[in-house]
Amino acid sequence: MHRLLITGHKGMLGRELVSQAKKLGHEVIGLDLPECDLADRRNAEHAILEAEPDLILHAAAFAQVDRCETESDLAFRVNATGTQNVCLAAQALNAPLLYVSTDYVFDGTKNEPYDEWDAGSPVSVYGKSKYAGECFVRDLCAKHFIVRTSWLCGHGGANFVETILKLASERDELKVVNDQHGSPTFVNDLAPELVRLLASGAFGTYHITNQGSTTWFDFARKIVELSGSKTRVTPCTTEEFPRPATRPKNSRLSPRLYTNAIGNKMPAWQDGLQKYLSERYGHDMSCPSPVIPTRQNLEYPIVVY
Ligand SMILES: NC(=O)c1ccc[n+]([C@@H]2O[C@H](COP(=O)([O-])OP(=O)(O)OC[C@H]3O[C@@H](n4cnc5c(N)ncnc54)[C@H](OP(=O)(O)O)[C@@H]3O)[C@@H](O)[C@H]2O)c1
């Protein structure tokens, strides 16, 4: 059993991390806004040193990709300096740290899935600020894990599944981008893996996503099909859907080193989606539960008609 500190514990991934860590018998401490601003050095240091964790899972971030373009000072303050502050405290405690990173550290021009050893090449402010966070983790923490993941979906969070379900309940047709490739990842599959990895001692940089890849269009089509909606989903290109932040066209992440280190137990993304929808509809897909309002509807590559 460990004393595990989880930053961003009120967020979509953070909530699932708390629940999984508790299930595994760990003692859990959470840090998040507004009680603790990790970008404030004294605030972060005081809170982390006082909590005295023996493991730290750093999931807090400014993760709204388009907002990061217009609020770049905040993005670097939270994702880079906030991570630096967490690293300094982890190092002072000699506590292993796991930093949750993203496919957006790559530019998406590689023709194959990105390997764990590929050099970062971020093109958006969000990607650059998360990559700067990775650099602090590598430079400051001897015992670290960096886990890049992608396209996160979790209950109660602003995620693509909820966005599509909401739009499908309002519209006859949705156009969704079909030239960005990646792996949807469900937080209830990811969270236990992160906790398992953190306790393993196999430090390093890893890629963990649900297995298999798709496009936003195919993902949307599957969500609509499984929910029983009659809304028509049609494909479009990224050029037809300009957004403030440039997204990588190839977000696929190869988990080779993670598989070698501890074994890849992640289910296929289709299984993750099926489970998510079953839980959401209480196992009765014909009786939809109320749609959860999403904060970031327009963060996703969807055109609404
Ligand atoms: N969502 C994705 O598709 C995705 C994909 C790949 C990687 N990731 C990474 O996965 C992690 C979790 O993402 P998520 O989608 O669960 O994000 P989320 O729901 O936005 O959760 C992040 C949490 O961090 C908190 N936070 C923000 N600034 C903070 C600060 N200065 N001090 C303390 N806490 C702060 C947020 O509080 P507020 O809500 O009050 O701001 C929120 O509770 C992040 O590191 C993200 O970069 C996400």
Ligand as a Chemical Component Dictionary entry (heavy atoms), coordinates in Angstrom:
data_LIG
# 
_chem_comp.id                   LIG 
_chem_comp.type                 NON-POLYMER 
_chem_comp.pdbx_formal_charge   0 
_chem_comp.three_letter_code    LIG 
# 
loop_
_chem_comp_atom.comp_id 
_chem_comp_atom.atom_id 
_chem_comp_atom.alt_atom_id 
_chem_comp_atom.type_symbol 
_chem_comp_atom.charge 
_chem_comp_atom.model_Cartn_x 
_chem_comp_atom.model_Cartn_y 
_chem_comp_atom.model_Cartn_z 
_chem_comp_atom.pdbx_ordinal 
LIG N1  N1  N 0  -8.463  15.027 -22.427 1  
LIG C1  C1  C 0  -7.700  14.402 -23.328 2  
LIG O1  O1  O 0  -8.146  14.004 -24.412 3  
LIG C2  C2  C 0  -6.240  14.150 -23.027 4  
LIG C3  C3  C 0  -5.457  13.472 -23.963 5  
LIG C4  C4  C 0  -4.110  13.211 -23.667 6  
LIG C5  C5  C 0  -3.569  13.608 -22.455 7  
LIG N2  N2  N 1  -4.348  14.294 -21.558 8  
LIG C6  C6  C 0  -3.739  14.695 -20.293 9  
LIG O2  O2  O 0  -4.400  13.942 -19.278 10 
LIG C7  C7  C 0  -4.467  14.699 -18.058 11 
LIG C8  C8  C 0  -5.895  14.752 -17.543 12 
LIG O3  O3  O 0  -6.715  15.356 -18.547 13 
LIG P1  P1  P 0  -8.280  15.600 -18.312 14 
LIG O4  O4  O 0  -8.918  15.568 -19.646 15 
LIG O5  O5  O -1 -8.767  14.720 -17.201 16 
LIG O6  O6  O 0  -8.249  17.115 -17.837 17 
LIG P2  P2  P 0  -9.311  17.905 -16.921 18 
LIG O7  O7  O 0  -10.605 17.172 -16.832 19 
LIG O8  O8  O 0  -9.322  19.316 -17.417 20 
LIG O9  O9  O 0  -8.612  17.842 -15.465 21 
LIG C9  C9  C 0  -7.484  18.599 -15.151 22 
LIG C10 C10 C 0  -7.614  19.071 -13.734 23 
LIG O10 O10 O 0  -6.452  19.877 -13.411 24 
LIG C11 C11 C 0  -6.921  21.044 -12.732 25 
LIG N3  N3  N 0  -5.985  22.155 -12.825 26 
LIG C12 C12 C 0  -5.834  23.043 -13.850 27 
LIG N4  N4  N 0  -4.920  23.973 -13.537 28 
LIG C13 C13 C 0  -4.460  23.673 -12.274 29 
LIG C14 C14 C 0  -3.528  24.297 -11.389 30 
LIG N5  N5  N 0  -2.873  25.415 -11.734 31 
LIG N6  N6  N 0  -3.334  23.740 -10.183 32 
LIG C15 C15 C 0  -4.012  22.615 -9.812  33 
LIG N7  N7  N 0  -4.906  21.989 -10.609 34 
LIG C16 C16 C 0  -5.143  22.518 -11.832 35 
LIG C17 C17 C 0  -8.225  21.356 -13.439 36 
LIG O11 O11 O 0  -8.994  22.279 -12.703 37 
LIG P3  P3  P 0  -10.049 23.259 -13.514 38 
LIG O12 O12 O 0  -11.009 22.346 -14.203 39 
LIG O13 O13 O 0  -10.649 24.077 -12.416 40 
LIG O14 O14 O 0  -9.220  24.038 -14.480 41 
LIG C18 C18 C 0  -8.855  19.965 -13.524 42 
LIG O15 O15 O 0  -9.524  19.611 -12.340 43 
LIG C19 C19 C 0  -3.862  16.067 -18.391 44 
LIG O16 O16 O 0  -2.515  16.074 -17.987 45 
LIG C20 C20 C 0  -3.946  16.145 -19.915 46 
LIG O17 O17 O 0  -2.938  16.982 -20.457 47 
LIG C21 C21 C 0  -5.667  14.560 -21.805 48 
# 
loop_
_chem_comp_bond.comp_id 
_chem_comp_bond.atom_id_1 
_chem_comp_bond.atom_id_2 
_chem_comp_bond.value_order 
_chem_comp_bond.pdbx_ordinal 
LIG N1  C1  SING 1  
LIG C1  O1  DOUB 2  
LIG C1  C2  SING 3  
LIG C2  C3  SING 4  
LIG C2  C21 DOUB 5  
LIG C3  C4  DOUB 6  
LIG C4  C5  SING 7  
LIG C5  N2  DOUB 8  
LIG N2  C6  SING 9  
LIG N2  C21 SING 10 
LIG C6  O2  SING 11 
LIG C6  C20 SING 12 
LIG O2  C7  SING 13 
LIG C7  C8  SING 14 
LIG C7  C19 SING 15 
LIG C8  O3  SING 16 
LIG O3  P1  SING 17 
LIG P1  O4  DOUB 18 
LIG P1  O5  SING 19 
LIG P1  O6  SING 20 
LIG O6  P2  SING 21 
LIG P2  O7  DOUB 22 
LIG P2  O8  SING 23 
LIG P2  O9  SING 24 
LIG O9  C9  SING 25 
LIG C9  C10 SING 26 
LIG C10 O10 SING 27 
LIG C10 C18 SING 28 
LIG O10 C11 SING 29 
LIG C11 N3  SING 30 
LIG C11 C17 SING 31 
LIG N3  C12 SING 32 
LIG N3  C16 SING 33 
LIG C12 N4  DOUB 34 
LIG N4  C13 SING 35 
LIG C13 C14 SING 36 
LIG C13 C16 DOUB 37 
LIG C14 N5  SING 38 
LIG C14 N6  DOUB 39 
LIG N6  C15 SING 40 
LIG C15 N7  DOUB 41 
LIG N7  C16 SING 42 
LIG C17 O11 SING 43 
LIG C17 C18 SING 44 
LIG O11 P3  SING 45 
LIG P3  O12 DOUB 46 
LIG P3  O13 SING 47 
LIG P3  O14 SING 48 
LIG C18 O15 SING 49 
LIG C19 O16 SING 50 
LIG C19 C20 SING 51 
LIG C20 O17 SING 52 
# 
